[in-house]
Each structure stands twice: as structure tokens, then as C-alpha cells.
Amino acid sequence: MTTILLSASGSPGSARLIRALQENGEREVRVVGTDMNPDAIGAHLCDAFHVVPPGSDPAYPETIREIAEREGADVVLPQSSFDLQALSGVREEFSIPVLVSSPDTVHRSNDKAETYELLHRIGVPTVDFRRVAGARQVEAAARELGYPDRPVCFKPVFSSGSRGFRILDPTVDRAHQLLHERPGSVAMRLEEALELLPEEGGTELLVMELASGGERTIDGIADGTRVVLGHPKTREAMRAGLAMYFVTLQNDWLMEIADRIVRELEIEWFFNIQLVGDAVIEINPRISTVVYQEDLNLPWLGVKRALGEISDDELVSLSSRIRPGRTALRYFDQVEWDQ
């Protein structure tokens, strides 16, 4: 039996990931979930579950290490960007593999300004941006990038899962938003944003040109210098900030982009690269939503790689199994229990 410690087991992709690990087709797997929320779905789907501090808590890494030892885990699979920085710094202190890249890789990926500077430097298409803080700098940056003649957007320098992302659009109809849209619309006018921000200082933000076009991602496993197994997919049908529909693609240009990014950032394990149109807007050195095939279970293959049961060259050879057009539809489900 193989025991996998899965962090952030309440995140949106957890249910499918847990099932994929348990139904790997090779052996019995025990998934030990952790989350800071005691009502996370992992508490109901995992074989064991532990409540842990947030990834930003200094006690988090030691808590994970103690749980891994107590549960006899064979590998730690982090699932949230908030856990990566804490675990990357102590990964060598674990007696088992922790599927996270180096602290430098994680920091440069999570710092969106560093990400965009890197992409510009290596010639990967991305957006123009300004790193700012405070209402005065936000306004100046937005106008430099073309507002109000064209929409722009902003988000915190350090963020995850679209948190803090807002489109600044002078044509936004506030009455329509009020009466017809769900709460939490991502579009607002610049003047509204300025009212909510301090005049100077505060959270560092990136004000960016608004990329346009279809959304695509590249998902895979890397060895620090190249992609050993992965593929692009579309990212569609957004609901509550989450993509709900995906189609696997065959696109050599996107895979070349992924190789360049992996090599520059030295990503070692799972990664997810997001594009809007042809512009790279996000790099996540962690596992994300996977389009599964009965003969290609990416998370399980990553675990086998960590355990030394499959080589990088063997993973490369499995790329012939990727089926363009393979489609995934995410949907809402629920569980019931008595307190």
C-alpha cells in the first residue's frame, strides 16, 4: 500500500484528484488529507484527515511533517499555492519526497511581477504591467496602459486562484451589475477601485493590460530543465472564478513555451501555466485541474516518479498516449452526513 499526504484537500479539484489517486489501477492507495477547514471535502473522501494551520503559519511545515510520520506517508503532494513556500524551504528535512520545487522557484513563480519580468526577458509573450501600491500609483499606471480608452486589470503581486483580480472598465453598467449579475463581479470602474484603496502604500498590486482571447493552460511534470510529460488544454465555462470545461489540445508551440519556462524557473514537479490568447498570465509550480485518461493518470505518475518507480525517460515515452480532444466537464456535487 502507498500512503499519500495531500494538502489543501478542500480545494475545488480535490474530489477528482483523491478519486484518481485511489483508483490508480495498480495498487491500493491510502490518501491522508489535510486542510485548515474541518468541513473540507477531504474530511469525507480521504482515508484519513487532519486539520492543520494555514500555510502561512510558522507551525505549518512541522505540523505536516509530524502528520506524515504519524500516518506513515510515502510522499507529500501539496495542492495549494499557499502551502508551497512553507514546504519548499524544509523539503530536505522530510524523510520522504515532498513534491515541491525549490524556494527560489516557488518565490519567483508566486511573485507575479517577477514572473512577468522573467517572461519578457526570455521572449515569452505576456502582458505589459506596472508594479504599484496605493490609489495614486494605480491611477497613474492604469492611464499609462490606456485607460479609459481600453480596459485594464489589476491583482495583488502575491495572489492565488483569481483572488483580488479586477477588471477596470469605464463602460461597466453598475445598475446592470446590481440587478442582473451575481455578487462578486470582477469588473468595476477605476474610480470605484480608487475609493477603496489607500492614497499611498498598502498591498502591492500589478496593474496590467487586459489580455484577450481564449484561455488555455499547460499542465505537466517537469524535471527542472524540461517538461517530461504534459499537454495543453482549453479552459472554459467559468463559474465562480473556476473553469468548468476543458479540452486537451495538440499544440507544439505551447509545449515549447512550457519548456522555456520550466528551464528558466527550474520547475521540478507538477506545474500549471495559464494563457489568455497567446499571453502567459500565470505560472503555478503545483498540480492543478487534470484531464484524466484511463491510461494516463498524471498525479499517480508523479507519485510513482517521486518513489523511484518510473524514470523521466519512461514518462517522456508516455506522451504518445495523450489524446487531443479528451474533454473534462466539472460539475457540482454534494455529500450528506449526520453531525
Secondary structure, DSSP 4 states (H G I P E B T S, - for coil): -EEEEES-TTSTTHHHHHHHHHT-SSS-EEEEEEESSTT-THHHHSSEEEE---TTSTTHHHHHHHHHHHHT-SEEE---HHHHHHHHTTGGGSSS-B----HHHHHHHHBHHHHHHHHHHTT--B--EEEEESHHHHHHHHHHTTTTTS-EEEEESB--TTTT-EEE-TT--HHHHHHHS-S--SEE-HHHHHHHS-SS-SSEEEEEE---S-EEEEEEEE-SSSEEEEEEEE-B--BTTB--EEEB---HHHHHHHHHHHHHHT--SEEEEEEETTEEEEEESS------BTTB-HHHHHHHHHTTSS-HHHHHHGGGG--TT-EEE----------
